[in-house]
Amino acid sequence: MVAGHEWWQDMRQKYALVEAGWRTGLIYRLHYLATLLSAPISLLIYYYLWRAIFQATNTTVIKGFTLQEMISYYVIVMIVGMFTWSECDKWIEEDVVRGDTIIALLKPFTYFSWHYYFELGFTGLSLIVNIIPVFLIGILFGLKMTTGIFFVLFLVSMILASFIYFLITFIVGLTSFWLFKIAGVRRTKRVILAFLGGSMLPLSFFPDSLQKVFFYLPFQYLRYIPANIYLQKYSYGECLVYIGIALFWCIVLFVLARLIWRSAYKKFAGAGT
């Protein structure tokens, strides 16, 4: 009975964090409106660009993608990007700069949990406001639909991608304990994750030697792998392998985040950051 009460109290506290993230997201409602306006423009650019490329090359398939699959790829990448988006590095940096880190440490949560559940609420608003309209817009551009087990595997891969993205962002945020202001580091992170994650161009367009390097990095599991699972580019077995590797990266990055946080906390406690 006591254990059940403690579990309920823990869930209420986590819900309060999620709600705080949700309310913070409401403050940035102009950002969501800008995304809704920019999404159709971005898709229009991708559509006419790739239609021109397909017409110029006089082919129906480029690097394993038809025109419909290419447009669908960018729609799904955009949706996955909204689902996985995290700015906890910005929140961590602001706390360090303002000297508010102690406030988070006084909460009845670990530092990691505080930011994770806050981001769940913050991202949840984006899911409702942006993803459904973008999905509907994608249908107008010829989004290829997927069904059955592939859709389930896609959802699983997207959840893992969200956790990987959060962990990377959390680790970047912790560097502010040493670097103080990390705006440049955060911009660099966004560019690297967009490029190596496959947001700008499918990774299959790169030379085979680089693709082999990508295989040993966690970045392709942020956008490229989930999008290709959705497009049914892999067999069931291959999907499970990629999901297993993504889970492996979640564990590795989580352990790394814990280790870096311990070091950051020692610096904070020793220097009074």
PyRosetta script that sets phi, psi and omega in degrees:
from pyrosetta import init, pose_from_sequence

init()
pose = pose_from_sequence("MVAGHEWWQDMRQKYALVEAGWRTGLIYRLHYLATLLSAPISLLIYYYLWRAIFQATNTTVIKGFTLQEMISYYVIVMIVGMFTWSECDKWIEEDVVRGDTIIALLKPFTYFSWHYYFELGFTGLSLIVNIIPVFLIGILFGLKMTTGIFFVLFLVSMILASFIYFLITFIVGLTSFWLFKIAGVRRTKRVILAFLGGSMLPLSFFPDSLQKVFFYLPFQYLRYIPANIYLQKYSYGECLVYIGIALFWCIVLFVLARLIWRSAYKKFAGAGT")
pose.set_psi(1, -42.8)
pose.set_omega(1, 178.3)
pose.set_phi(2, -64.4)
pose.set_psi(2, -42.0)
pose.set_omega(2, 179.8)
pose.set_phi(3, -62.7)
pose.set_psi(3, -40.3)
pose.set_omega(3, 178.8)
pose.set_phi(4, -64.7)
pose.set_psi(4, -38.5)
pose.set_omega(4, 178.6)
pose.set_phi(5, -65.4)
pose.set_psi(5, -42.1)
pose.set_omega(5, 179.1)
pose.set_phi(6, -63.6)
pose.set_psi(6, -39.7)
pose.set_omega(6, 179.3)
pose.set_phi(7, -63.2)
pose.set_psi(7, -42.2)
pose.set_omega(7, -179.1)
pose.set_phi(8, -65.5)
pose.set_psi(8, -40.2)
pose.set_omega(8, 177.9)
pose.set_phi(9, -63.9)
pose.set_psi(9, -40.5)
pose.set_omega(9, 179.0)
pose.set_phi(10, -63.3)
pose.set_psi(10, -42.2)
pose.set_omega(10, 179.5)
pose.set_phi(11, -65.6)
pose.set_psi(11, -38.8)
pose.set_omega(11, 178.5)
pose.set_phi(12, -64.5)
pose.set_psi(12, -38.9)
pose.set_omega(12, 179.1)
pose.set_phi(13, -67.2)
pose.set_psi(13, -40.3)
pose.set_omega(13, 178.8)
pose.set_phi(14, -66.9)
pose.set_psi(14, -39.5)
pose.set_omega(14, 177.3)
pose.set_phi(15, -61.6)
pose.set_psi(15, -37.4)
pose.set_omega(15, 178.8)
pose.set_phi(16, -62.9)
pose.set_psi(16, -37.6)
pose.set_omega(16, 177.5)
pose.set_phi(17, -67.2)
pose.set_psi(17, -44.2)
pose.set_omega(17, 178.6)
pose.set_phi(18, -60.4)
pose.set_psi(18, -42.1)
pose.set_omega(18, 179.4)
pose.set_phi(19, -64.0)
pose.set_psi(19, -37.5)
pose.set_omega(19, 177.9)
pose.set_phi(20, -63.3)
pose.set_psi(20, -41.1)
pose.set_omega(20, 176.3)
pose.set_phi(21, -63.9)
pose.set_psi(21, -39.3)
pose.set_omega(21, 178.3)
pose.set_phi(22, -61.6)
pose.set_psi(22, -46.1)
pose.set_omega(22, -178.7)
pose.set_phi(23, -66.3)
pose.set_psi(23, -35.8)
pose.set_omega(23, 176.7)
pose.set_phi(24, -65.6)
pose.set_psi(24, -38.4)
pose.set_omega(24, 177.9)
pose.set_phi(25, -61.2)
pose.set_psi(25, -33.0)
pose.set_omega(25, 179.4)
pose.set_phi(26, -63.7)
pose.set_psi(26, -28.6)
pose.set_omega(26, 178.4)
pose.set_phi(27, -66.5)
pose.set_psi(27, -29.5)
pose.set_omega(27, -177.7)
pose.set_phi(28, -98.9)
pose.set_psi(28, 32.4)
pose.set_omega(28, -176.2)
pose.set_phi(29, -62.5)
pose.set_psi(29, -27.2)
pose.set_omega(29, 177.2)
pose.set_phi(30, -64.2)
pose.set_psi(30, -32.0)
pose.set_omega(30, 177.6)
pose.set_phi(31, -63.5)
pose.set_psi(31, -41.7)
pose.set_omega(31, -179.9)
pose.set_phi(32, -67.9)
pose.set_psi(32, -37.0)
pose.set_omega(32, 177.0)
pose.set_phi(33, -64.3)
pose.set_psi(33, -40.7)
pose.set_omega(33, 178.8)
pose.set_phi(34, -63.1)
pose.set_psi(34, -38.1)
pose.set_omega(34, 178.2)
pose.set_phi(35, -64.8)
pose.set_psi(35, -42.0)
pose.set_omega(35, 178.9)
pose.set_phi(36, -61.9)
pose.set_psi(36, -34.9)
pose.set_omega(36, 179.8)
pose.set_phi(37, -77.5)
pose.set_psi(37, -35.4)
pose.set_omega(37, -176.4)
pose.set_phi(38, -80.2)
pose.set_psi(38, -27.3)
pose.set_omega(38, -177.4)
pose.set_phi(39, -59.1)
pose.set_psi(39, -50.5)
pose.set_omega(39, 178.5)
pose.set_phi(40, -61.5)
pose.set_psi(40, -36.5)
pose.set_omega(40, 179.2)
pose.set_phi(41, -64.4)
pose.set_psi(41, -44.5)
pose.set_omega(41, 178.9)
pose.set_phi(42, -61.4)
pose.set_psi(42, -44.4)
pose.set_omega(42, -179.8)
pose.set_phi(43, -66.0)
pose.set_psi(43, -36.2)
pose.set_omega(43, 175.7)
pose.set_phi(44, -61.6)
pose.set_psi(44, -43.1)
pose.set_omega(44, 179.1)
pose.set_phi(45, -62.8)
pose.set_psi(45, -47.6)
pose.set_omega(45, 179.6)
pose.set_phi(46, -62.0)
pose.set_psi(46, -41.3)
pose.set_omega(46, -177.0)
pose.set_phi(47, -62.4)
pose.set_psi(47, -52.6)
pose.set_omega(47, -177.4)
pose.set_phi(48, -71.4)
pose.set_psi(48, -31.6)
pose.set_omega(48, 177.1)
pose.set_phi(49, -63.8)
pose.set_psi(49, -51.4)
pose.set_omega(49, -176.7)
pose.set_phi(50, -74.4)
pose.set_psi(50, -29.3)
pose.set_omega(50, 174.3)
pose.set_phi(51, -64.2)
pose.set_psi(51, -39.7)
pose.set_omega(51, 177.4)
pose.set_phi(52, -66.3)
pose.set_psi(52, -38.5)
pose.set_omega(52, 179.5)
pose.set_phi(53, -66.0)
pose.set_psi(53, -43.8)
pose.set_omega(53, 179.4)
pose.set_phi(54, -64.7)
pose.set_psi(54, -39.7)
pose.set_omega(54, 178.7)
pose.set_phi(55, -68.0)
pose.set_psi(55, -39.7)
pose.set_omega(55, -178.5)
pose.set_phi(56, -67.4)
pose.set_psi(56, -35.8)
pose.set_omega(56, -179.7)
pose.set_phi(57, -86.2)
pose.set_psi(57, -8.8)
pose.set_omega(57, 178.4)
pose.set_phi(58, 53.1)
pose.set_psi(58, 48.7)
pose.set_omega(58, 179.7)
pose.set_phi(59, -139.9)
pose.set_psi(59, 160.3)
pose.set_omega(59, 180.0)
pose.set_phi(60, -103.3)
pose.set_psi(60, -12.7)
pose.set_omega(60, -179.2)
pose.set_phi(61, -135.9)
pose.set_psi(61, 129.0)
pose.set_omega(61, 176.2)
pose.set_phi(62, -126.4)
pose.set_psi(62, 118.5)
pose.set_omega(62, 179.7)
pose.set_phi(63, 52.4)
pose.set_psi(63, 37.8)
pose.set_omega(63, 176.8)
pose.set_phi(64, 85.4)
pose.set_psi(64, 3.4)
pose.set_omega(64, -178.9)
pose.set_phi(65, -115.3)
pose.set_psi(65, 130.4)
pose.set_omega(65, 168.0)
pose.set_phi(66, -82.0)
pose.set_psi(66, 172.2)
pose.set_omega(66, 179.4)
pose.set_phi(67, -61.6)
pose.set_psi(67, -43.5)
pose.set_omega(67, 179.1)
pose.set_phi(68, -62.1)
pose.set_psi(68, -41.7)
pose.set_omega(68, 179.8)
pose.set_phi(69, -67.1)
pose.set_psi(69, -35.0)
pose.set_omega(69, 179.4)
pose.set_phi(70, -66.3)
pose.set_psi(70, -45.0)
pose.set_omega(70, 177.7)
pose.set_phi(71, -64.8)
pose.set_psi(71, -42.2)
pose.set_omega(71, 178.2)
pose.set_phi(72, -60.8)
pose.set_psi(72, -37.5)
pose.set_omega(72, 179.2)
pose.set_phi(73, -57.8)
pose.set_psi(73, -47.2)
pose.set_omega(73, -177.9)
pose.set_phi(74, -69.8)
pose.set_psi(74, -33.7)
pose.set_omega(74, 176.5)
pose.set_phi(75, -63.7)
pose.set_psi(75, -47.2)
pose.set_omega(75, -178.6)
pose.set_phi(76, -66.6)
pose.set_psi(76, -40.5)
pose.set_omega(76, 177.3)
pose.set_phi(77, -59.7)
pose.set_psi(77, -39.8)
pose.set_omega(77, 178.5)
pose.set_phi(78, -65.0)
pose.set_psi(78, -42.4)
pose.set_omega(78, 179.6)
pose.set_phi(79, -66.5)
pose.set_psi(79, -44.9)
pose.set_omega(79, 178.5)
pose.set_phi(80, -62.3)
pose.set_psi(80, -38.9)
pose.set_omega(80, 178.9)
pose.set_phi(81, -61.1)
pose.set_psi(81, -39.3)
pose.set_omega(81, 177.5)
pose.set_phi(82, -68.2)
pose.set_psi(82, -38.2)
pose.set_omega(82, -178.5)
pose.set_phi(83, -68.5)
pose.set_psi(83, -35.8)
pose.set_omega(83, -173.3)
pose.set_phi(84, -95.3)
pose.set_psi(84, -6.9)
pose.set_omega(84, -172.3)
pose.set_phi(85, -58.3)
pose.set_psi(85, 137.2)
pose.set_omega(85, 177.6)
pose.set_phi(86, -146.4)
pose.set_psi(86, 141.7)
pose.set_omega(86, 176.4)
pose.set_phi(87, -125.8)
pose.set_psi(87, 30.6)
pose.set_omega(87, -178.2)
pose.set_phi(88, -64.4)
pose.set_psi(88, -23.8)
pose.set_omega(88, 176.2)
pose.set_phi(89, -64.2)
pose.set_psi(89, -35.2)
pose.set_omega(89, 177.5)
pose.set_phi(90, -68.3)
pose.set_psi(90, -42.2)
pose.set_omega(90, 179.9)
pose.set_phi(91, -64.9)
pose.set_psi(91, -40.4)
pose.set_omega(91, 179.2)
pose.set_phi(92, -64.2)
pose.set_psi(92, -44.6)
pose.set_omega(92, 179.3)
pose.set_phi(93, -60.2)
pose.set_psi(93, -44.9)
pose.set_omega(93, -179.1)
pose.set_phi(94, -62.6)
pose.set_psi(94, -39.7)
pose.set_omega(94, 178.1)
pose.set_phi(95, -62.7)
pose.set_psi(95, -42.4)
pose.set_omega(95, -179.5)
pose.set_phi(96, -66.1)
pose.set_psi(96, -45.4)
pose.set_omega(96, -178.4)
pose.set_phi(97, -64.1)
pose.set_psi(97, -41.9)
pose.set_omega(97, -177.9)
pose.set_phi(98, -83.4)
pose.set_psi(98, -11.0)
pose.set_omega(98, -177.6)
pose.set_phi(99, 78.8)
pose.set_psi(99, 25.8)
pose.set_omega(99, -177.0)
pose.set_phi(100, -97.3)
pose.set_psi(100, 7.8)
pose.set_omega(100, -178.1)
pose.set_phi(101, -59.1)
pose.set_psi(101, -36.6)
pose.set_omega(101, -177.9)
pose.set_phi(102, -60.1)
pose.set_psi(102, -30.4)
pose.set_omega(102, -179.6)
pose.set_phi(103, -63.6)
pose.set_psi(103, -44.0)
pose.set_omega(103, 178.4)
pose.set_phi(104, -65.4)
pose.set_psi(104, -35.5)
pose.set_omega(104, -178.1)
pose.set_phi(105, -71.1)
pose.set_psi(105, -22.4)
pose.set_omega(105, 179.6)
pose.set_phi(106, -83.3)
pose.set_psi(106, -10.1)
pose.set_omega(106, 179.4)
pose.set_phi(107, -72.9)
pose.set_psi(107, 156.0)
pose.set_omega(107, -179.2)
pose.set_phi(108, -79.5)
pose.set_psi(108, 43.8)
pose.set_omega(108, 178.8)
pose.set_phi(109, -140.7)
pose.set_psi(109, 160.6)
pose.set_omega(109, 168.9)
pose.set_phi(110, -71.7)
pose.set_psi(110, 159.7)
pose.set_omega(110, -179.6)
pose.set_phi(111, -60.3)
pose.set_psi(111, -37.3)
pose.set_omega(111, 179.3)
pose.set_phi(112, -65.3)
pose.set_psi(112, -49.0)
pose.set_omega(112, -178.3)
pose.set_phi(113, -62.4)
pose.set_psi(113, -38.7)
pose.set_omega(113, 179.9)
pose.set_phi(114, -55.3)
pose.set_psi(114, -49.5)
pose.set_omega(114, -177.8)
pose.set_phi(115, -74.6)
pose.set_psi(115, -34.3)
pose.set_omega(115, -176.8)
pose.set_phi(116, -66.3)
pose.set_psi(116, -49.6)
pose.set_omega(116, -177.6)
pose.set_phi(117, -72.0)
pose.set_psi(117, -31.0)
pose.set_omega(117, 174.4)
pose.set_phi(118, -62.1)
pose.set_psi(118, -42.8)
pose.set_omega(118, 179.9)
pose.set_phi(119, -67.8)
pose.set_psi(119, -31.4)
pose.set_omega(119, 176.5)
pose.set_phi(120, -59.7)
pose.set_psi(120, -43.4)
pose.set_omega(120, 178.6)
pose.set_phi(121, -68.7)
pose.set_psi(121, -41.8)
pose.set_omega(121, -179.4)
pose.set_phi(122, -63.1)
pose.set_psi(122, -42.9)
pose.set_omega(122, -180.0)
pose.set_phi(123, -73.4)
pose.set_psi(123, -32.4)
pose.set_omega(123, -178.9)
pose.set_phi(124, -57.6)
pose.set_psi(124, -38.2)
pose.set_omega(124, 178.1)
pose.set_phi(125, -64.3)
pose.set_psi(125, -38.6)
pose.set_omega(125, 178.4)
pose.set_phi(126, -62.8)
pose.set_psi(126, -37.1)
pose.set_omega(126, 180.0)
pose.set_phi(127, -59.6)
pose.set_psi(127, -44.4)
pose.set_omega(127, -176.7)
pose.set_phi(128, -73.3)
pose.set_psi(128, -44.0)
pose.set_omega(128, -173.1)
pose.set_phi(129, -77.2)
pose.set_psi(129, -37.1)
pose.set_omega(129, -170.0)
pose.set_phi(130, -108.1)
pose.set_psi(130, -44.6)
pose.set_omega(130, -168.1)
pose.set_phi(131, -64.9)
pose.set_psi(131, -45.9)
pose.set_omega(131, -178.7)
pose.set_phi(132, -61.7)
pose.set_psi(132, -47.2)
pose.set_omega(132, 176.5)
pose.set_phi(133, -61.0)
pose.set_psi(133, -40.7)
pose.set_omega(133, 179.3)
pose.set_phi(134, -64.6)
pose.set_psi(134, -38.6)
pose.set_omega(134, 177.7)
pose.set_phi(135, -62.0)
pose.set_psi(135, -43.0)
pose.set_omega(135, 179.3)
pose.set_phi(136, -66.4)
pose.set_psi(136, -39.7)
pose.set_omega(136, 176.5)
pose.set_phi(137, -63.8)
pose.set_psi(137, -39.1)
pose.set_omega(137, 178.8)
pose.set_phi(138, -61.1)
pose.set_psi(138, -36.9)
pose.set_omega(138, 177.7)
pose.set_phi(139, -60.8)
pose.set_psi(139, -38.4)
pose.set_omega(139, 178.5)
pose.set_phi(140, -63.9)
pose.set_psi(140, -29.6)
pose.set_omega(140, 179.4)
pose.set_phi(141, -88.4)
pose.set_psi(141, 2.8)
pose.set_omega(141, 176.9)
pose.set_phi(142, 95.8)
pose.set_psi(142, 31.2)
pose.set_omega(142, 179.2)
pose.set_phi(143, -56.5)
pose.set_psi(143, 127.3)
pose.set_omega(143, 177.5)
pose.set_phi(144, -75.8)
pose.set_psi(144, 130.1)
pose.set_omega(144, -178.0)
pose.set_phi(145, -90.3)
pose.set_psi(145, 144.4)
pose.set_omega(145, 175.6)
pose.set_phi(146, -119.7)
pose.set_psi(146, 156.4)
pose.set_omega(146, -174.7)
pose.set_phi(147, -139.1)
pose.set_psi(147, 172.5)
pose.set_omega(147, 170.7)
pose.set_phi(148, 59.4)
pose.set_psi(148, -138.5)
pose.set_omega(148, -172.9)
pose.set_phi(149, -63.1)
pose.set_psi(149, -31.4)
pose.set_omega(149, -179.8)
pose.set_phi(150, -65.8)
pose.set_psi(150, -35.8)
pose.set_omega(150, 178.1)
pose.set_phi(151, -68.2)
pose.set_psi(151, -39.6)
pose.set_omega(151, 177.6)
pose.set_phi(152, -63.4)
pose.set_psi(152, -45.7)
pose.set_omega(152, 178.8)
pose.set_phi(153, -63.5)
pose.set_psi(153, -36.1)
pose.set_omega(153, 176.9)
pose.set_phi(154, -62.4)
pose.set_psi(154, -44.9)
pose.set_omega(154, 179.1)
pose.set_phi(155, -61.4)
pose.set_psi(155, -42.0)
pose.set_omega(155, 178.7)
pose.set_phi(156, -62.8)
pose.set_psi(156, -45.7)
pose.set_omega(156, -179.7)
pose.set_phi(157, -64.1)
pose.set_psi(157, -33.3)
pose.set_omega(157, -179.9)
pose.set_phi(158, -71.4)
pose.set_psi(158, -36.7)
pose.set_omega(158, 177.0)
pose.set_phi(159, -64.8)
pose.set_psi(159, -43.8)
pose.set_omega(159, 177.7)
pose.set_phi(160, -64.6)
pose.set_psi(160, -38.6)
pose.set_omega(160, 178.0)
pose.set_phi(161, -61.6)
pose.set_psi(161, -38.9)
pose.set_omega(161, 179.0)
pose.set_phi(162, -62.7)
pose.set_psi(162, -41.3)
pose.set_omega(162, -179.3)
pose.set_phi(163, -69.9)
pose.set_psi(163, -39.8)
pose.set_omega(163, 177.7)
pose.set_phi(164, -62.3)
pose.set_psi(164, -44.9)
pose.set_omega(164, -179.0)
pose.set_phi(165, -62.6)
pose.set_psi(165, -42.7)
pose.set_omega(165, 179.5)
pose.set_phi(166, -62.3)
pose.set_psi(166, -44.6)
pose.set_omega(166, -178.1)
pose.set_phi(167, -61.9)
pose.set_psi(167, -43.6)
pose.set_omega(167, 178.5)
pose.set_phi(168, -62.8)
pose.set_psi(168, -43.7)
pose.set_omega(168, -179.7)
pose.set_phi(169, -65.9)
pose.set_psi(169, -39.1)
pose.set_omega(169, 177.9)
pose.set_phi(170, -62.4)
pose.set_psi(170, -44.1)
pose.set_omega(170, 179.2)
pose.set_phi(171, -62.7)
pose.set_psi(171, -43.6)
pose.set_omega(171, 177.5)
pose.set_phi(172, -61.0)
pose.set_psi(172, -41.9)
pose.set_omega(172, 179.1)
pose.set_phi(173, -60.6)
pose.set_psi(173, -36.5)
pose.set_omega(173, -179.4)
pose.set_phi(174, -65.5)
pose.set_psi(174, -22.0)
pose.set_omega(174, 178.7)
pose.set_phi(175, -64.7)
pose.set_psi(175, -17.5)
pose.set_omega(175, 178.7)
pose.set_phi(176, -66.1)
pose.set_psi(176, -19.8)
pose.set_omega(176, 177.1)
pose.set_phi(177, -67.0)
pose.set_psi(177, -23.1)
pose.set_omega(177, 176.8)
pose.set_phi(178, -105.6)
pose.set_psi(178, -39.9)
pose.set_omega(178, -174.8)
pose.set_phi(179, -93.6)
pose.set_psi(179, -12.7)
pose.set_omega(179, -179.6)
pose.set_phi(180, 70.5)
pose.set_psi(180, -82.4)
pose.set_omega(180, 177.7)
pose.set_phi(181, -96.5)
pose.set_psi(181, 128.0)
pose.set_omega(181, -172.9)
pose.set_phi(182, -127.7)
pose.set_psi(182, 29.0)
pose.set_omega(182, -179.5)
pose.set_phi(183, -57.5)
pose.set_psi(183, -42.5)
pose.set_omega(183, 179.1)
pose.set_phi(184, -65.2)
pose.set_psi(184, -39.3)
pose.set_omega(184, 178.7)
pose.set_phi(185, -65.4)
pose.set_psi(185, -40.1)
pose.set_omega(185, -179.6)
pose.set_phi(186, -66.4)
pose.set_psi(186, -39.5)
pose.set_omega(186, 176.8)
pose.set_phi(187, -64.9)
pose.set_psi(187, -41.6)
pose.set_omega(187, 177.8)
pose.set_phi(188, -61.9)
pose.set_psi(188, -40.4)
pose.set_omega(188, 178.3)
pose.set_phi(189, -59.6)
pose.set_psi(189, -46.2)
pose.set_omega(189, -178.4)
pose.set_phi(190, -61.3)
pose.set_psi(190, -41.2)
pose.set_omega(190, -179.8)
pose.set_phi(191, -66.1)
pose.set_psi(191, -44.8)
pose.set_omega(191, -179.0)
pose.set_phi(192, -63.6)
pose.set_psi(192, -45.2)
pose.set_omega(192, -178.7)
pose.set_phi(193, -66.6)
pose.set_psi(193, -36.2)
pose.set_omega(193, 178.5)
pose.set_phi(194, -68.8)
pose.set_psi(194, -42.2)
pose.set_omega(194, -176.7)
pose.set_phi(195, -72.6)
pose.set_psi(195, -53.3)
pose.set_omega(195, -177.0)
pose.set_phi(196, -79.0)
pose.set_psi(196, -14.4)
pose.set_omega(196, 177.8)
pose.set_phi(197, -85.2)
pose.set_psi(197, -12.3)
pose.set_omega(197, 178.4)
pose.set_phi(198, 94.3)
pose.set_psi(198, 14.7)
pose.set_omega(198, 180.0)
pose.set_phi(199, -72.0)
pose.set_psi(199, -37.7)
pose.set_omega(199, -177.1)
pose.set_phi(200, -81.2)
pose.set_psi(200, -39.8)
pose.set_omega(200, -176.6)
pose.set_phi(201, -154.6)
pose.set_psi(201, 136.6)
pose.set_omega(201, 176.6)
pose.set_phi(202, -53.8)
pose.set_psi(202, 136.1)
pose.set_omega(202, -175.5)
pose.set_phi(203, -65.1)
pose.set_psi(203, -18.0)
pose.set_omega(203, 178.6)
pose.set_phi(204, -68.5)
pose.set_psi(204, -12.7)
pose.set_omega(204, 177.9)
pose.set_phi(205, -80.7)
pose.set_psi(205, -11.4)
pose.set_omega(205, 179.6)
pose.set_phi(206, -84.7)
pose.set_psi(206, 160.1)
pose.set_omega(206, 177.5)
pose.set_phi(207, -57.7)
pose.set_psi(207, 152.7)
pose.set_omega(207, -178.5)
pose.set_phi(208, -57.1)
pose.set_psi(208, -36.2)
pose.set_omega(208, -178.9)
pose.set_phi(209, -62.1)
pose.set_psi(209, -40.0)
pose.set_omega(209, 178.4)
pose.set_phi(210, -72.3)
pose.set_psi(210, -35.8)
pose.set_omega(210, 179.0)
pose.set_phi(211, -62.6)
pose.set_psi(211, -33.6)
pose.set_omega(211, 177.5)
pose.set_phi(212, -67.1)
pose.set_psi(212, -35.1)
pose.set_omega(212, 176.5)
pose.set_phi(213, -68.2)
pose.set_psi(213, -42.6)
pose.set_omega(213, 179.7)
pose.set_phi(214, -58.0)
pose.set_psi(214, -33.4)
pose.set_omega(214, -177.1)
pose.set_phi(215, -60.8)
pose.set_psi(215, -30.3)
pose.set_omega(215, -177.2)
pose.set_phi(216, -94.8)
pose.set_psi(216, 9.6)
pose.set_omega(216, 178.0)
pose.set_phi(217, -114.9)
pose.set_psi(217, 156.8)
pose.set_omega(217, -177.3)
pose.set_phi(218, -82.8)
pose.set_psi(218, -9.6)
pose.set_omega(218, -168.2)
pose.set_phi(219, -68.3)
pose.set_psi(219, -33.7)
pose.set_omega(219, -177.5)
pose.set_phi(220, -66.8)
pose.set_psi(220, -17.7)
pose.set_omega(220, -179.9)
pose.set_phi(221, -82.4)
pose.set_psi(221, -1.8)
pose.set_omega(221, 178.6)
pose.set_phi(222, -82.9)
pose.set_psi(222, -37.0)
pose.set_omega(222, -175.8)
pose.set_phi(223, -136.4)
pose.set_psi(223, -53.5)
pose.set_omega(223, -169.5)
pose.set_phi(224, -60.9)
pose.set_psi(224, -50.9)
pose.set_omega(224, -178.0)
pose.set_phi(225, -64.9)
pose.set_psi(225, -49.2)
pose.set_omega(225, 177.7)
pose.set_phi(226, -57.6)
pose.set_psi(226, -40.1)
pose.set_omega(226, -179.9)
pose.set_phi(227, -64.6)
pose.set_psi(227, -41.0)
pose.set_omega(227, 180.0)
pose.set_phi(228, -72.3)
pose.set_psi(228, -30.2)
pose.set_omega(228, 173.6)
pose.set_phi(229, -64.8)
pose.set_psi(229, -43.5)
pose.set_omega(229, 178.5)
pose.set_phi(230, -60.0)
pose.set_psi(230, -40.6)
pose.set_omega(230, -177.6)
pose.set_phi(231, -81.0)
pose.set_psi(231, 2.2)
pose.set_omega(231, 177.9)
pose.set_phi(232, 60.9)
pose.set_psi(232, 41.0)
pose.set_omega(232, 178.2)
pose.set_phi(233, -81.4)
pose.set_psi(233, -13.2)
pose.set_omega(233, -179.1)
pose.set_phi(234, -119.6)
pose.set_psi(234, 158.5)
pose.set_omega(234, 173.2)
pose.set_phi(235, -77.4)
pose.set_psi(235, 170.1)
pose.set_omega(235, 177.9)
pose.set_phi(236, -55.9)
pose.set_psi(236, -46.3)
pose.set_omega(236, -178.7)
pose.set_phi(237, -60.7)
pose.set_psi(237, -44.0)
pose.set_omega(237, 179.2)
pose.set_phi(238, -64.3)
pose.set_psi(238, -38.9)
pose.set_omega(238, 177.9)
pose.set_phi(239, -59.9)
pose.set_psi(239, -43.9)
pose.set_omega(239, -179.5)
pose.set_phi(240, -65.2)
pose.set_psi(240, -37.1)
pose.set_omega(240, 177.7)
pose.set_phi(241, -63.2)
pose.set_psi(241, -47.5)
pose.set_omega(241, -179.3)
pose.set_phi(242, -64.4)
pose.set_psi(242, -38.8)
pose.set_omega(242, 177.6)
pose.set_phi(243, -65.4)
pose.set_psi(243, -38.4)
pose.set_omega(243, 177.0)
pose.set_phi(244, -63.2)
pose.set_psi(244, -41.3)
pose.set_omega(244, 178.9)
pose.set_phi(245, -67.2)
pose.set_psi(245, -39.4)
pose.set_omega(245, 177.5)
pose.set_phi(246, -61.4)
pose.set_psi(246, -41.0)
pose.set_omega(246, 177.1)
pose.set_phi(247, -63.2)
pose.set_psi(247, -39.4)
pose.set_omega(247, 177.0)
pose.set_phi(248, -59.4)
pose.set_psi(248, -44.2)
pose.set_omega(248, 179.5)
pose.set_phi(249, -65.8)
pose.set_psi(249, -33.9)
pose.set_omega(249, 175.9)
pose.set_phi(250, -59.6)
pose.set_psi(250, -43.9)
pose.set_omega(250, -179.1)
pose.set_phi(251, -66.8)
pose.set_psi(251, -46.3)
pose.set_omega(251, -179.1)
pose.set_phi(252, -60.8)
pose.set_psi(252, -47.2)
pose.set_omega(252, -178.5)
pose.set_phi(253, -68.4)
pose.set_psi(253, -33.3)
pose.set_omega(253, 177.6)
pose.set_phi(254, -65.3)
pose.set_psi(254, -44.9)
pose.set_omega(254, 178.1)
pose.set_phi(255, -63.1)
pose.set_psi(255, -42.7)
pose.set_omega(255, 178.9)
pose.set_phi(256, -62.3)
pose.set_psi(256, -41.9)
pose.set_omega(256, 179.2)
pose.set_phi(257, -62.6)
pose.set_psi(257, -40.5)
pose.set_omega(257, 179.0)
pose.set_phi(258, -62.9)
pose.set_psi(258, -43.0)
pose.set_omega(258, -178.5)
pose.set_phi(259, -66.0)
pose.set_psi(259, -43.8)
pose.set_omega(259, -179.8)
pose.set_phi(260, -67.1)
pose.set_psi(260, -37.8)
pose.set_omega(260, 178.4)
pose.set_phi(261, -63.2)
pose.set_psi(261, -40.2)
pose.set_omega(261, 177.9)
pose.set_phi(262, -60.0)
pose.set_psi(262, -41.8)
pose.set_omega(262, 178.1)
pose.set_phi(263, -67.0)
pose.set_psi(263, -41.0)
pose.set_omega(263, 179.3)
pose.set_phi(264, -65.0)
pose.set_psi(264, -39.6)
pose.set_omega(264, -179.7)
pose.set_phi(265, -65.3)
pose.set_psi(265, -39.2)
pose.set_omega(265, 178.2)
pose.set_phi(266, -63.1)
pose.set_psi(266, -39.5)
pose.set_omega(266, 177.9)
pose.set_phi(267, -65.6)
pose.set_psi(267, -42.5)
pose.set_omega(267, -179.4)
pose.set_phi(268, -63.8)
pose.set_psi(268, -46.8)
pose.set_omega(268, -177.8)
pose.set_phi(269, -68.7)
pose.set_psi(269, -33.0)
pose.set_omega(269, -177.2)
pose.set_phi(270, -80.9)
pose.set_psi(270, -34.6)
pose.set_omega(270, -174.9)
pose.set_phi(271, -105.8)
pose.set_psi(271, -11.8)
pose.set_omega(271, -178.9)
pose.set_phi(272, 67.4)
pose.set_psi(272, 45.1)
pose.set_omega(272, -177.2)
pose.set_phi(273, -60.0)
pose.dump_pdb("model.pdb")
